[in-house]
């Protein structure tokens, strides 16, 4: 089966065309700056050089059509016609409590995505734009929604509820949902395979560390806790997000600075995190360079981030009654041996011992723990697109059987 994987942002579309037989990427790319000056299509067919096309892209429908035109182009295309696309898998950020698994896209599913727009206003609306665009262009092609939040729906109430009046949960759905679910699912399964174990037999802490960052406690294949919450703002200090803070700080600052809720939200989401601490950058590469050059605030930002990741690892080991493996993934987790070392320092009491030579790896699947380390430590590049393609294949097969 050939699956078109679509990940729509407010002004972008990331995409891959995946042949699930052999699980190889036929083509991939990005549409950027939709509705803005300088919009472009980036297209990379397998085994060939990337192609950039500067063109006016007013909306997502035009962007999707440009992608399909590139895929079937007589010179650089990888398929002969749009009919060769067997299904479309859409990344959807928020599925609320309604969706504990991926789902074939129906009017009911679309309404569920719409209902979550209030709690994911930056993500679900563009995800819907991608769905609507694909439905207009290929109305007879099966489509599946793969939710970032679904993997974490296995969390128990003790882990996902907040210490608010229970009615706030019942009336408004206020609870921890968690995000990066497809990434946590993929890397936990890969780590178990690298250990020669079934994922249902091991306890794994997955560390998705990038500009947005979250950890998950994956006990016997199920997420039992995760660091992000009602929104992706909770949990770790991130590139520009503050992470967990005393909620009274918000009302205190609003009163002291005389700012609106919207302005406060902007500060917490876009001007905080390691950017706000360092006053320099949200990019950890810049911070590493500056810290090594003696910049104290860059060093402080790195120390604060690594301390909190380490603290979550310890708490999740307690939550699961132990840990068998720790996995690093995403841009920072996959590429920074410096940060992995900083995070793992002080975890020897858990049985974590990093091999300094193995830890030099960048962007490759590898065990980085020492021989004999009681807790295995891995670097596993995430592959959310493959999870989306697999779920789309699984649900399309089910739909065929049920016809």
Secondary structure, 3 states (H helix, E strand, C coil): CEEEEEEECCCEEEEEEEECCCCEEEEEEEEECCCCCCCEEEEEECCCCCEEEECCCCCHHHHHHHHHHHHCCCCCCCCCCHHHCCEEEEEECCCCCCCCCCEECCHHHHHHHHHCCCCCCCCHHHHHHHHHHHHHHCCCCEEEEEECCHHHHHCCHHHHCCCCCHHHHHHHCCCCCCCCHHHHHHHHHHHHHHHCCCHHHCEEEEEEECCCEEEEEEECCEEEEECCCCCCCCCCCCCCCCCCCCCHHHHHHHHHHCCCHHHHHHHHHHCCHHHHHHCCCCCHHHHHHHHHCCCHHHHHHHHHHHHHHHHHHHHHHHHHCCCCEEEEEHHHHHHCHHHHHHHHCCCHHHCECECCCHHHCCCCCEECECCCCCEEEEECCCCHHHHHHHHHHHHHHHHHHHC
